[in-house]
Amino acid sequence: MTLHRMGIGSSLVGSLRAVDGRAVVRMEDRFSTDIEDLWSALTDPGRLARWIATVEGDLRLGGEFRARFTSGWEGPGRVDVCEPPRRLLVTMSPGQDDQTVIEAEVIPDGNQTLLSVEERGLPLDEAAAHGAGWQAHIEDLAAHLAGQPSSDWRTRWVTLTPTYRDQQRRLG
């Protein structure tokens, strides 16, 4: 799916689906930056803090860390795959009942770079909340890359949630 630049009045950009009784949230967007810059925004703790989360700990392959997201969620994570500058896979809350996997893929596309982010293993009844949250995070990433301030995450999340609820109803 190819997405247009997201903004406050933009339409839905993410998708929700069910796999093995769990929800999957997927976001894709194109950014006017090179692959190394986008990879840095996804992996450098100083840059992560500007758009999604403060992250502390061991951020190398197999390392464990703690994250505090702008959404308010806080918890442990583990780096399972790190293939710079193309693919990152982390497990959040490893070994716990609320464990999920977040995978980011970065692909150069001409003078732009495509980012796909997928979070898997979510409870079906939380899919809409996570879909809206991920869209708000990706919009904040776009603002960061453009040198602009992030939006008020919670306000944006509240605005987006009803649209994602419509997708959640179709999950079964």
Kinemage of the C-alpha trace (Angstrom):
@kinemage 1
@onewidth
@group {chain A} dominant
@subgroup {mainchain}
@vectorlist {calphas} color= white
{ca met a 1} P 0.000 0.000 0.000
{ca thr a 2} L 1.324 3.435 -0.856
{ca leu a 3} L 0.387 6.189 1.527
{ca his a 4} L 0.228 9.910 1.186
{ca arg a 5} L 1.793 12.300 3.687
{ca met a 6} L -0.183 12.171 6.876
{ca gly a 7} L -1.621 15.196 8.583
{ca ile a 8} L -4.228 16.166 11.130
{ca gly a 9} L -7.112 15.812 8.685
{ca ser a 10} L -5.704 12.809 6.845
{ca ser a 11} L -7.542 9.614 6.183
{ca leu a 12} L -6.770 6.233 7.648
{ca val a 13} L -3.288 5.002 6.811
{ca gly a 14} L -2.941 1.814 8.821
{ca ser a 15} L -4.540 -1.578 8.628
{ca leu a 16} L -5.711 -4.098 11.189
{ca arg a 17} L -6.004 -7.831 10.682
{ca ala a 18} L -6.355 -10.956 12.786
{ca val a 19} L -3.842 -13.816 12.759
{ca asp a 20} L -4.365 -16.860 14.969
{ca gly a 21} L -6.850 -15.017 17.171
{ca arg a 22} L -4.552 -12.045 17.795
{ca ala a 23} L -4.532 -8.591 16.205
{ca val a 24} L -1.874 -7.207 13.886
{ca val a 25} L -1.469 -3.471 13.269
{ca arg a 26} L 0.435 -2.392 10.146
{ca met a 27} L 1.537 1.090 9.115
{ca glu a 28} L 3.384 2.172 5.978
{ca asp a 29} L 4.590 5.554 4.848
{ca arg a 30} L 7.167 7.138 2.579
{ca phe a 31} L 9.570 9.747 3.846
{ca ser a 32} L 11.681 12.263 1.946
{ca thr a 33} L 14.921 11.179 3.553
{ca asp a 34} L 17.559 8.560 2.916
{ca ile a 35} L 17.617 5.094 4.445
{ca glu a 36} L 20.430 5.914 6.906
{ca asp a 37} L 18.566 8.920 8.330
{ca leu a 38} L 15.344 6.958 8.746
{ca trp a 39} L 17.242 4.031 10.322
{ca ser a 40} L 18.856 6.447 12.772
{ca ala a 41} L 15.422 7.848 13.710
{ca leu a 42} L 14.304 4.269 14.482
{ca thr a 43} L 17.351 3.173 16.475
{ca asp a 44} L 19.100 6.160 18.065
{ca pro a 45} L 17.792 6.682 21.628
{ca gly a 46} L 18.132 10.470 21.368
{ca arg a 47} L 16.031 10.557 18.217
{ca leu a 48} L 13.510 7.966 19.441
{ca ala a 49} L 12.783 10.209 22.432
{ca arg a 50} L 11.713 12.995 20.052
{ca trp a 51} L 8.888 11.048 18.424
{ca ile a 52} L 7.931 7.788 20.159
{ca ala a 53} L 9.677 6.729 23.382
{ca thr a 54} L 12.530 7.123 25.794
{ca val a 55} L 14.576 3.955 25.616
{ca glu a 56} L 17.280 2.872 28.054
{ca gly a 57} L 19.341 -0.274 28.109
{ca asp a 58} L 21.243 -2.545 25.771
{ca leu a 59} L 20.113 -1.744 22.223
{ca arg a 60} L 22.240 -4.302 20.398
{ca leu a 61} L 21.151 -7.695 19.061
{ca gly a 62} L 19.897 -9.819 21.974
{ca gly a 63} L 19.958 -6.810 24.289
{ca glu a 64} L 17.251 -5.921 26.756
{ca phe a 65} L 15.887 -2.415 27.249
{ca arg a 66} L 13.116 -0.464 28.917
{ca ala a 67} L 10.875 1.908 26.958
{ca arg a 68} L 8.457 4.628 27.997
{ca phe a 69} L 6.236 5.524 25.039
{ca thr a 70} L 4.547 8.884 24.494
{ca ser a 71} L 1.297 6.903 24.761
{ca gly a 72} L 2.087 6.267 28.422
{ca trp a 73} L 2.889 2.554 28.041
{ca glu a 74} L 6.078 1.558 29.803
{ca gly a 75} L 7.794 -1.790 29.906
{ca pro a 76} L 10.635 -4.091 28.930
{ca gly a 77} L 11.764 -5.080 25.467
{ca arg a 78} L 14.374 -7.183 23.718
{ca val a 79} L 16.155 -6.693 20.379
{ca asp a 80} L 15.617 -9.925 18.412
{ca val a 81} L 16.738 -8.892 14.913
{ca cys a 82} L 18.866 -5.925 13.929
{ca glu a 83} L 19.932 -5.752 10.274
{ca pro a 84} L 21.056 -2.153 9.701
{ca pro a 85} L 19.743 -0.212 7.896
{ca arg a 86} L 16.878 -2.419 6.751
{ca arg a 87} L 15.145 -4.449 9.460
{ca leu a 88} L 14.546 -4.260 13.191
{ca leu a 89} L 12.470 -6.684 15.248
{ca val a 90} L 11.837 -6.233 18.957
{ca thr a 91} L 9.747 -8.159 21.454
{ca met a 92} L 7.901 -6.026 23.959
{ca ser a 93} L 7.104 -7.518 27.381
{ca pro a 94} L 9.035 -10.703 26.519
{ca gly a 95} L 7.703 -13.793 28.263
{ca gln a 96} L 4.671 -11.983 29.675
{ca asp a 97} L 0.976 -12.408 28.846
{ca asp a 98} L 0.942 -9.091 26.960
{ca gln a 99} L 3.998 -9.912 24.811
{ca thr a 100} L 3.954 -8.414 21.305
{ca val a 101} L 6.447 -8.222 18.458
{ca ile a 102} L 7.201 -4.992 16.607
{ca glu a 103} L 8.914 -5.226 13.231
{ca ala a 104} L 10.174 -2.275 11.198
{ca glu a 105} L 11.387 -2.571 7.613
{ca val a 106} L 13.119 0.283 5.814
{ca ile a 107} L 13.356 0.220 2.009
{ca pro a 108} L 14.955 2.851 -0.255
{ca asp a 109} L 12.611 3.987 -3.037
{ca gly a 110} L 14.177 6.531 -5.372
{ca asn a 111} L 14.704 9.742 -3.441
{ca gln a 112} L 12.390 8.543 -0.667
{ca thr a 113} L 12.432 5.757 1.890
{ca leu a 114} L 9.530 3.441 2.649
{ca leu a 115} L 8.893 2.422 6.244
{ca ser a 116} L 6.587 -0.391 7.264
{ca val a 117} L 5.919 -1.042 10.933
{ca glu a 118} L 3.909 -3.995 12.155
{ca glu a 119} L 2.968 -4.916 15.711
{ca arg a 120} L 1.775 -8.503 16.136
{ca gly a 121} L 0.216 -10.436 19.006
{ca leu a 122} L -2.229 -7.837 20.298
{ca pro a 123} L -5.566 -8.704 21.895
{ca leu a 124} L -8.311 -8.345 19.270
{ca asp a 125} L -10.280 -5.937 21.479
{ca glu a 126} L -7.270 -3.575 21.663
{ca ala a 127} L -6.596 -3.397 17.910
{ca ala a 128} L -8.282 -0.017 17.374
{ca ala a 129} L -6.419 1.627 20.230
{ca his a 130} L -3.084 0.335 18.931
{ca gly a 131} L -3.908 1.256 15.324
{ca ala a 132} L -4.704 4.835 16.300
{ca gly a 133} L -1.620 4.925 18.504
{ca trp a 134} L 0.706 3.711 15.778
{ca gln a 135} L -0.698 6.202 13.301
{ca ala a 136} L -0.111 9.019 15.802
{ca his a 137} L 3.466 7.752 16.344
{ca ile a 138} L 4.190 7.582 12.600
{ca glu a 139} L 2.804 11.100 12.165
{ca asp a 140} L 5.157 12.229 14.941
{ca leu a 141} L 8.042 10.504 13.125
{ca ala a 142} L 7.147 12.465 9.972
{ca ala a 143} L 7.168 15.699 11.985
{ca his a 144} L 10.538 14.792 13.534
{ca leu a 145} L 12.082 14.073 10.135
{ca ala a 146} L 10.729 17.397 8.847
{ca gly a 147} L 12.205 19.282 11.823
{ca gln a 148} L 8.774 20.077 13.228
{ca pro a 149} L 7.400 19.463 16.728
{ca ser a 150} L 5.295 16.391 17.485
{ca ser a 151} L 1.563 16.712 17.915
{ca asp a 152} L -0.223 16.209 21.188
{ca trp a 153} L -0.200 12.404 21.050
{ca arg a 154} L -3.284 11.814 23.193
{ca thr a 155} L -5.436 14.338 21.305
{ca arg a 156} L -4.461 12.765 17.979
{ca trp a 157} L -5.083 9.260 19.334
{ca val a 158} L -8.594 10.237 20.490
{ca thr a 159} L -9.343 11.678 17.037
{ca leu a 160} L -8.134 8.571 15.194
{ca thr a 161} L -9.596 5.824 17.393
{ca pro a 162} L -13.184 5.816 16.001
{ca thr a 163} L -11.927 5.160 12.472
{ca tyr a 164} L -9.844 2.225 13.649
{ca arg a 165} L -12.817 0.887 15.625
{ca asp a 166} L -14.579 0.367 12.301
{ca gln a 167} L -11.714 -1.872 11.165
{ca gln a 168} L -11.634 -3.658 14.523
{ca arg a 169} L -15.310 -4.636 14.179
{ca arg a 170} L -14.450 -6.507 10.972
{ca leu a 171} L -11.778 -8.614 12.714
{ca gly a 172} L -14.407 -10.926 14.152
